[in-house]
Amino acid sequence: MAPLMNIIFLLLIFFMLTSSFVFQPGIRVDLPKAVTSEVLNQDLMVIVITHNGDIYISERLVTKEETVSHLALASKSNKQVLIKADKTAGLGKVVEIWDICRESGVKQINIATTQK
C-alpha cells in the first residue's frame, strides 16, 4: 500500500509542477478602463496596438501598408474592427489606425476596454 501511495503522491506533484508552467501565448496589452463598455460577440477583425506603437493583426506584426490591405478585405466582407490599444499607446497611433479604417470603408469601428 505504501508504494502505491508514493506513486500517487509523485504523480500529483508532477502534474502540479508541469501545469504551473503553461501560459497563454499572445500580445500583452494593458487596456484602459471604462464604465460604459459593452461586450461584443461578433466576428471581428482585431487590431492590437502595443505600448511602443507596434501594430498586430491576427497576432502578426504588420506594417502600415499591410494594415491598409487587411482593412480593405475587412471592408469588403463587412467585418467590424476592434482596436485593442494599450493605455500607454500614443493617441496619434490610435487615430491613425482609426483613419485608415474609415478610408478603407469599414463601417463599424470599436475600441476595446476593460470594465471597472
VMD Tcl script that builds the backbone (N, CA, C; Angstrom):
set m [mol new atoms 348]
animate dup $m
set s [atomselect $m all]
$s set {name element resname resid chain x y z} {
  {N N MET 1 A 0.826 -1.196 0.000}
  {CA C MET 1 A 0.000 0.000 0.000}
  {C C MET 1 A 0.869 1.259 0.000}
  {N N ALA 2 A 1.966 1.227 0.713}
  {CA C ALA 2 A 2.842 2.401 0.783}
  {C C ALA 2 A 3.443 2.759 -0.575}
  {N N PRO 3 A 3.922 1.777 -1.369}
  {CA C PRO 3 A 4.458 2.142 -2.685}
  {C C PRO 3 A 3.400 2.770 -3.597}
  {N N LEU 4 A 2.167 2.305 -3.500}
  {CA C LEU 4 A 1.090 2.884 -4.297}
  {C C LEU 4 A 0.841 4.338 -3.903}
  {N N MET 5 A 0.865 4.612 -2.629}
  {CA C MET 5 A 0.682 5.987 -2.142}
  {C C MET 5 A 1.840 6.879 -2.607}
  {N N ASN 6 A 3.057 6.334 -2.601}
  {CA C ASN 6 A 4.217 7.097 -3.071}
  {C C ASN 6 A 4.075 7.459 -4.544}
  {N N ILE 7 A 3.641 6.515 -5.358}
  {CA C ILE 7 A 3.476 6.768 -6.789}
  {C C ILE 7 A 2.394 7.825 -7.030}
  {N N ILE 8 A 1.282 7.703 -6.329}
  {CA C ILE 8 A 0.198 8.690 -6.476}
  {C C ILE 8 A 0.675 10.066 -6.041}
  {N N PHE 9 A 1.401 10.131 -4.956}
  {CA C PHE 9 A 1.929 11.405 -4.473}
  {C C PHE 9 A 2.893 12.015 -5.490}
  {N N LEU 10 A 3.792 11.212 -6.057}
  {CA C LEU 10 A 4.732 11.706 -7.061}
  {C C LEU 10 A 4.019 12.182 -8.327}
  {N N LEU 11 A 2.996 11.456 -8.754}
  {CA C LEU 11 A 2.217 11.902 -9.921}
  {C C LEU 11 A 1.513 13.219 -9.642}
  {N N LEU 12 A 0.979 13.356 -8.453}
  {CA C LEU 12 A 0.314 14.594 -8.076}
  {C C LEU 12 A 1.288 15.763 -8.112}
  {N N ILE 13 A 2.462 15.592 -7.560}
  {CA C ILE 13 A 3.489 16.646 -7.589}
  {C C ILE 13 A 3.902 16.948 -9.025}
  {N N PHE 14 A 4.094 15.905 -9.835}
  {CA C PHE 14 A 4.490 16.103 -11.235}
  {C C PHE 14 A 3.465 16.945 -11.986}
  {N N PHE 15 A 2.178 16.625 -11.854}
  {CA C PHE 15 A 1.154 17.376 -12.576}
  {C C PHE 15 A 1.000 18.799 -12.046}
  {N N MET 16 A 1.196 18.978 -10.761}
  {CA C MET 16 A 1.113 20.337 -10.202}
  {C C MET 16 A 2.262 21.200 -10.719}
  {N N LEU 17 A 3.447 20.656 -10.810}
  {CA C LEU 17 A 4.591 21.428 -11.282}
  {C C LEU 17 A 4.511 21.734 -12.769}
  {N N THR 18 A 4.097 20.765 -13.568}
  {CA C THR 18 A 4.041 20.999 -15.011}
  {C C THR 18 A 2.893 21.908 -15.395}
  {N N SER 19 A 1.807 21.891 -14.667}
  {CA C SER 19 A 0.676 22.745 -15.024}
  {C C SER 19 A 0.946 24.212 -14.707}
  {N N SER 20 A 1.840 24.496 -13.787}
  {CA C SER 20 A 2.110 25.891 -13.447}
  {C C SER 20 A 2.975 26.580 -14.492}
  {N N PHE 21 A 3.631 25.825 -15.387}
  {CA C PHE 21 A 4.480 26.414 -16.403}
  {C C PHE 21 A 3.751 26.668 -17.718}
  {N N VAL 22 A 2.486 26.304 -17.811}
  {CA C VAL 22 A 1.713 26.537 -19.022}
  {C C VAL 22 A 1.225 27.978 -18.998}
  {N N PHE 23 A 1.464 28.721 -20.104}
  {CA C PHE 23 A 0.992 30.094 -20.185}
  {C C PHE 23 A 0.349 30.336 -21.531}
  {N N GLN 24 A -0.506 31.322 -21.593}
  {CA C GLN 24 A -1.197 31.666 -22.826}
  {C C GLN 24 A -0.303 32.539 -23.692}
  {N N PRO 25 A -0.021 32.117 -24.919}
  {CA C PRO 25 A 0.768 32.971 -25.798}
  {C C PRO 25 A -0.089 34.137 -26.302}
  {N N GLY 26 A 0.549 35.192 -26.672}
  {CA C GLY 26 A -0.178 36.325 -27.207}
  {C C GLY 26 A 0.559 37.616 -26.943}
  {N N ILE 27 A -0.080 38.690 -27.280}
  {CA C ILE 27 A 0.495 40.015 -27.155}
  {C C ILE 27 A -0.054 40.651 -25.886}
  {N N ARG 28 A 0.824 41.126 -25.043}
  {CA C ARG 28 A 0.404 41.718 -23.776}
  {C C ARG 28 A -0.001 43.166 -24.001}
  {N N VAL 29 A -1.262 43.464 -23.689}
  {CA C VAL 29 A -1.796 44.813 -23.827}
  {C C VAL 29 A -2.568 45.143 -22.558}
  {N N ASP 30 A -2.269 46.280 -21.973}
  {CA C ASP 30 A -2.981 46.758 -20.792}
  {C C ASP 30 A -4.056 47.721 -21.268}
  {N N LEU 31 A -5.312 47.230 -21.327}
  {CA C LEU 31 A -6.409 48.031 -21.863}
  {C C LEU 31 A -6.849 49.100 -20.870}
  {N N PRO 32 A -7.331 50.246 -21.377}
  {CA C PRO 32 A -7.866 51.275 -20.475}
  {C C PRO 32 A -9.195 50.811 -19.878}
  {N N LYS 33 A -9.551 51.396 -18.755}
  {CA C LYS 33 A -10.798 51.040 -18.080}
  {C C LYS 33 A -11.908 52.011 -18.492}
  {N N ALA 34 A -13.130 51.479 -18.589}
  {CA C ALA 34 A -14.293 52.301 -18.935}
  {C C ALA 34 A -15.512 51.770 -18.195}
  {N N VAL 35 A -16.391 52.676 -17.812}
  {CA C VAL 35 A -17.601 52.296 -17.085}
  {C C VAL 35 A -18.687 51.836 -18.049}
  {N N THR 36 A -18.750 52.417 -19.241}
  {CA C THR 36 A -19.859 52.181 -20.160}
  {C C THR 36 A -19.515 51.197 -21.274}
  {N N SER 37 A -18.602 50.280 -21.041}
  {CA C SER 37 A -18.207 49.343 -22.099}
  {C C SER 37 A -19.260 48.256 -22.283}
  {N N GLU 38 A -19.296 47.694 -23.502}
  {CA C GLU 38 A -20.218 46.619 -23.850}
  {C C GLU 38 A -19.418 45.408 -24.309}
  {N N VAL 39 A -20.039 44.243 -24.233}
  {CA C VAL 39 A -19.407 43.013 -24.693}
  {C C VAL 39 A -19.833 42.765 -26.135}
  {N N LEU 40 A -18.848 42.516 -27.020}
  {CA C LEU 40 A -19.133 42.230 -28.428}
  {C C LEU 40 A -18.953 40.742 -28.679}
  {N N ASN 41 A -19.939 40.119 -29.313}
  {CA C ASN 41 A -19.858 38.689 -29.601}
  {C C ASN 41 A -20.021 38.433 -31.093}
  {N N GLN 42 A -19.321 39.195 -31.911}
  {CA C GLN 42 A -19.461 39.051 -33.348}
  {C C GLN 42 A -18.112 38.716 -33.959}
  {N N ASP 43 A -18.149 38.413 -35.242}
  {CA C ASP 43 A -16.922 38.140 -35.981}
  {C C ASP 43 A -16.203 39.464 -36.225}
  {N N LEU 44 A -15.068 39.649 -35.575}
  {CA C LEU 44 A -14.355 40.916 -35.624}
  {C C LEU 44 A -12.947 40.735 -36.157}
  {N N MET 45 A -12.430 41.773 -36.789}
  {CA C MET 45 A -11.000 41.838 -37.077}
  {C C MET 45 A -10.382 42.605 -35.922}
  {N N VAL 46 A -9.423 41.996 -35.256}
  {CA C VAL 46 A -8.811 42.614 -34.083}
  {C C VAL 46 A -7.462 43.203 -34.477}
  {N N ILE 47 A -7.298 44.497 -34.198}
  {CA C ILE 47 A -6.029 45.184 -34.416}
  {C C ILE 47 A -5.487 45.547 -33.047}
  {N N VAL 48 A -4.265 45.110 -32.758}
  {CA C VAL 48 A -3.645 45.365 -31.464}
  {C C VAL 48 A -2.544 46.406 -31.645}
  {N N ILE 49 A -2.571 47.437 -30.802}
  {CA C ILE 49 A -1.525 48.461 -30.786}
  {C C ILE 49 A -0.833 48.372 -29.434}
  {N N THR 50 A 0.456 48.064 -29.446}
  {CA C THR 50 A 1.201 47.896 -28.203}
  {C C THR 50 A 1.637 49.250 -27.655}
  {N N HIS 51 A 2.223 49.232 -26.467}
  {CA C HIS 51 A 2.646 50.466 -25.807}
  {C C HIS 51 A 3.715 51.217 -26.600}
  {N N ASN 52 A 4.487 50.512 -27.431}
  {CA C ASN 52 A 5.521 51.193 -28.213}
  {C C ASN 52 A 5.083 51.483 -29.649}
  {N N GLY 53 A 3.795 51.267 -29.959}
  {CA C GLY 53 A 3.253 51.649 -31.254}
  {C C GLY 53 A 3.287 50.574 -32.318}
  {N N ASP 54 A 3.668 49.346 -31.979}
  {CA C ASP 54 A 3.644 48.258 -32.953}
  {C C ASP 54 A 2.204 47.855 -33.233}
  {N N ILE 55 A 1.925 47.455 -34.488}
  {CA C ILE 55 A 0.582 47.067 -34.899}
  {C C ILE 55 A 0.580 45.568 -35.196}
  {N N TYR 56 A -0.385 44.856 -34.615}
  {CA C TYR 56 A -0.533 43.425 -34.835}
  {C C TYR 56 A -1.936 43.146 -35.349}
  {N N ILE 57 A -2.021 42.312 -36.379}
  {CA C ILE 57 A -3.299 41.798 -36.864}
  {C C ILE 57 A -3.159 40.284 -36.886}
  {N N SER 58 A -4.093 39.603 -36.254}
  {CA C SER 58 A -4.050 38.138 -36.105}
  {C C SER 58 A -2.735 37.694 -35.465}
  {N N GLU 59 A -2.319 38.435 -34.435}
  {CA C GLU 59 A -1.100 38.159 -33.663}
  {C C GLU 59 A 0.157 38.133 -34.529}
  {N N ARG 60 A 0.146 38.920 -35.618}
  {CA C ARG 60 A 1.311 39.025 -36.503}
  {C C ARG 60 A 1.632 40.500 -36.688}
  {N N LEU 61 A 2.897 40.835 -36.504}
  {CA C LEU 61 A 3.347 42.216 -36.664}
  {C C LEU 61 A 3.188 42.629 -38.127}
  {N N VAL 62 A 2.515 43.772 -38.347}
  {CA C VAL 62 A 2.264 44.248 -39.708}
  {C C VAL 62 A 2.740 45.684 -39.862}
  {N N THR 63 A 2.981 46.070 -41.105}
  {CA C THR 63 A 3.338 47.443 -41.422}
  {C C THR 63 A 2.062 48.224 -41.720}
  {N N LYS 64 A 2.225 49.520 -41.946}
  {CA C LYS 64 A 1.065 50.362 -42.252}
  {C C LYS 64 A 0.420 49.927 -43.571}
  {N N GLU 65 A 1.237 49.566 -44.558}
  {CA C GLU 65 A 0.716 49.147 -45.852}
  {C C GLU 65 A -0.060 47.833 -45.744}
  {N N GLU 66 A 0.459 46.906 -44.952}
  {CA C GLU 66 A -0.248 45.643 -44.741}
  {C C GLU 66 A -1.557 45.873 -43.994}
  {N N THR 67 A -1.555 46.841 -43.083}
  {CA C THR 67 A -2.774 47.180 -42.351}
  {C C THR 67 A -3.845 47.676 -43.310}
  {N N VAL 68 A -3.448 48.509 -44.263}
  {CA C VAL 68 A -4.396 49.036 -45.256}
  {C C VAL 68 A -5.007 47.895 -46.064}
  {N N SER 69 A -4.189 46.934 -46.499}
  {CA C SER 69 A -4.719 45.824 -47.298}
  {C C SER 69 A -5.637 44.922 -46.472}
  {N N HIS 70 A -5.282 44.661 -45.205}
  {CA C HIS 70 A -6.149 43.855 -44.337}
  {C C HIS 70 A -7.488 44.555 -44.110}
  {N N LEU 71 A -7.451 45.862 -43.923}
  {CA C LEU 71 A -8.691 46.599 -43.675}
  {C C LEU 71 A -9.550 46.688 -44.928}
  {N N ALA 72 A -8.929 46.719 -46.105}
  {CA C ALA 72 A -9.706 46.702 -47.347}
  {C C ALA 72 A -10.475 45.390 -47.479}
  {N N LEU 73 A -9.825 44.285 -47.109}
  {CA C LEU 73 A -10.514 42.984 -47.133}
  {C C LEU 73 A -11.640 42.932 -46.101}
  {N N ALA 74 A -11.401 43.512 -44.939}
  {CA C ALA 74 A -12.438 43.539 -43.899}
  {C C ALA 74 A -13.633 44.360 -44.350}
  {N N SER 75 A -13.364 45.441 -45.056}
  {CA C SER 75 A -14.442 46.291 -45.550}
  {C C SER 75 A -15.292 45.558 -46.577}
  {N N LYS 76 A -14.657 44.794 -47.461}
  {CA C LYS 76 A -15.397 44.051 -48.492}
  {C C LYS 76 A -16.281 42.972 -47.880}
  {N N SER 77 A -15.836 42.374 -46.779}
  {CA C SER 77 A -16.629 41.317 -46.144}
  {C C SER 77 A -17.511 41.854 -45.016}
  {N N ASN 78 A -17.624 43.182 -44.911}
  {CA C ASN 78 A -18.468 43.843 -43.893}
  {C C ASN 78 A -18.137 43.411 -42.469}
  {N N LYS 79 A -16.858 43.212 -42.178}
  {CA C LYS 79 A -16.430 42.874 -40.820}
  {C C LYS 79 A -16.308 44.136 -39.985}
  {N N GLN 80 A -16.602 43.990 -38.698}
  {CA C GLN 80 A -16.345 45.061 -37.758}
  {C C GLN 80 A -14.888 44.984 -37.323}
  {N N VAL 81 A -14.341 46.117 -36.923}
  {CA C VAL 81 A -12.957 46.188 -36.477}
  {C C VAL 81 A -12.937 46.520 -34.993}
  {N N LEU 82 A -12.096 45.804 -34.250}
  {CA C LEU 82 A -11.896 46.065 -32.831}
  {C C LEU 82 A -10.445 46.481 -32.641}
  {N N ILE 83 A -10.242 47.689 -32.151}
  {CA C ILE 83 A -8.895 48.202 -31.897}
  {C C ILE 83 A -8.594 47.987 -30.417}
  {N N LYS 84 A -7.578 47.166 -30.142}
  {CA C LYS 84 A -7.119 46.932 -28.772}
  {C C LYS 84 A -5.820 47.701 -28.606}
  {N N ALA 85 A -5.907 48.878 -28.032}
  {CA C ALA 85 A -4.729 49.718 -27.852}
  {C C ALA 85 A -4.340 49.733 -26.381}
  {N N ASP 86 A -3.053 49.580 -26.126}
  {CA C ASP 86 A -2.537 49.682 -24.772}
  {C C ASP 86 A -2.839 51.086 -24.251}
  {N N LYS 87 A -3.126 51.196 -22.958}
  {CA C LYS 87 A -3.494 52.508 -22.425}
  {C C LYS 87 A -2.344 53.505 -22.448}
  {N N THR 88 A -1.117 53.007 -22.607}
  {CA C THR 88 A 0.018 53.922 -22.715}
  {C C THR 88 A 0.429 54.174 -24.163}
  {N N ALA 89 A -0.298 53.575 -25.119}
  {CA C ALA 89 A -0.011 53.818 -26.537}
  {C C ALA 89 A -0.402 55.251 -26.877}
  {N N GLY 90 A 0.305 55.814 -27.827}
  {CA C GLY 90 A 0.026 57.193 -28.221}
  {C C GLY 90 A -1.331 57.337 -28.886}
  {N N LEU 91 A -2.019 58.403 -28.561}
  {CA C LEU 91 A -3.323 58.665 -29.155}
  {C C LEU 91 A -3.195 58.863 -30.656}
  {N N GLY 92 A -2.084 59.422 -31.085}
  {CA C GLY 92 A -1.863 59.635 -32.507}
  {C C GLY 92 A -1.876 58.337 -33.296}
  {N N LYS 93 A -1.307 57.279 -32.743}
  {CA C LYS 93 A -1.280 55.976 -33.418}
  {C C LYS 93 A -2.683 55.401 -33.510}
  {N N VAL 94 A -3.472 55.546 -32.453}
  {CA C VAL 94 A -4.844 55.037 -32.457}
  {C C VAL 94 A -5.674 55.791 -33.489}
  {N N VAL 95 A -5.519 57.109 -33.541}
  {CA C VAL 95 A -6.261 57.919 -34.506}
  {C C VAL 95 A -5.820 57.588 -35.928}
  {N N GLU 96 A -4.533 57.315 -36.119}
  {CA C GLU 96 A -4.032 56.939 -37.439}
  {C C GLU 96 A -4.694 55.648 -37.924}
  {N N ILE 97 A -4.779 54.643 -37.052}
  {CA C ILE 97 A -5.435 53.378 -37.406}
  {C C ILE 97 A -6.920 53.607 -37.648}
  {N N TRP 98 A -7.533 54.447 -36.827}
  {CA C TRP 98 A -8.956 54.771 -36.985}
  {C C TRP 98 A -9.194 55.397 -38.361}
  {N N ASP 99 A -8.330 56.331 -38.769}
  {CA C ASP 99 A -8.464 56.973 -40.078}
  {C C ASP 99 A -8.279 55.976 -41.214}
  {N N ILE 100 A -7.335 55.064 -41.071}
  {CA C ILE 100 A -7.136 54.039 -42.092}
  {C C ILE 100 A -8.394 53.176 -42.220}
  {N N CYS 101 A -9.013 52.868 -41.099}
  {CA C CYS 101 A -10.263 52.096 -41.123}
  {C C CYS 101 A -11.348 52.853 -41.886}
  {N N ARG 102 A -11.488 54.129 -41.586}
  {CA C ARG 102 A -12.516 54.943 -42.247}
  {C C ARG 102 A -12.255 55.079 -43.737}
  {N N GLU 103 A -10.980 55.286 -44.119}
  {CA C GLU 103 A -10.624 55.408 -45.530}
  {C C GLU 103 A -10.854 54.099 -46.280}
  {N N SER 104 A -10.691 52.978 -45.590}
  {CA C SER 104 A -10.882 51.673 -46.217}
  {C C SER 104 A -12.347 51.303 -46.359}
  {N N GLY 105 A -13.221 52.052 -45.711}
  {CA C GLY 105 A -14.653 51.791 -45.828}
  {C C GLY 105 A -15.228 50.914 -44.741}
  {N N VAL 106 A -14.501 50.716 -43.653}
  {CA C VAL 106 A -15.017 49.921 -42.541}
  {C C VAL 106 A -16.144 50.709 -41.881}
  {N N LYS 107 A -17.293 50.054 -41.726}
  {CA C LYS 107 A -18.475 50.760 -41.224}
  {C C LYS 107 A -18.541 50.835 -39.697}
  {N N GLN 108 A -18.053 49.801 -39.011}
  {CA C GLN 108 A -18.151 49.754 -37.548}
  {C C GLN 108 A -16.752 49.570 -36.958}
  {N N ILE 109 A -16.315 50.555 -36.165}
  {CA C ILE 109 A -15.007 50.511 -35.518}
  {C C ILE 109 A -15.233 50.585 -34.008}
  {N N ASN 110 A -14.621 49.676 -33.268}
  {CA C ASN 110 A -14.778 49.615 -31.815}
  {C C ASN 110 A -13.426 49.722 -31.144}
  {N N ILE 111 A -13.430 50.265 -29.928}
  {CA C ILE 111 A -12.230 50.368 -29.095}
  {C C ILE 111 A -12.420 49.425 -27.913}
  {N N ALA 112 A -11.434 48.556 -27.672}
  {CA C ALA 112 A -11.512 47.598 -26.568}
  {C C ALA 112 A -11.136 48.280 -25.258}
  {N N THR 113 A -11.913 47.984 -24.206}
  {CA C THR 113 A -11.633 48.477 -22.854}
  {C C THR 113 A -11.926 47.345 -21.870}
  {N N THR 114 A -11.529 47.554 -20.633}
  {CA C THR 114 A -11.933 46.651 -19.558}
  {C C THR 114 A -12.932 47.392 -18.688}
  {N N GLN 115 A -13.806 46.635 -18.035}
  {CA C GLN 115 A -14.796 47.257 -17.174}
  {C C GLN 115 A -14.209 47.515 -15.818}
  {N N LYS 116 A -14.615 48.623 -15.207}
  {CA C LYS 116 A -14.114 48.973 -13.869}
  {C C LYS 116 A -14.702 48.061 -12.827}
}
mol reanalyze $m
mol bondsrecalc $m
mol representation Tube
mol addrep $m
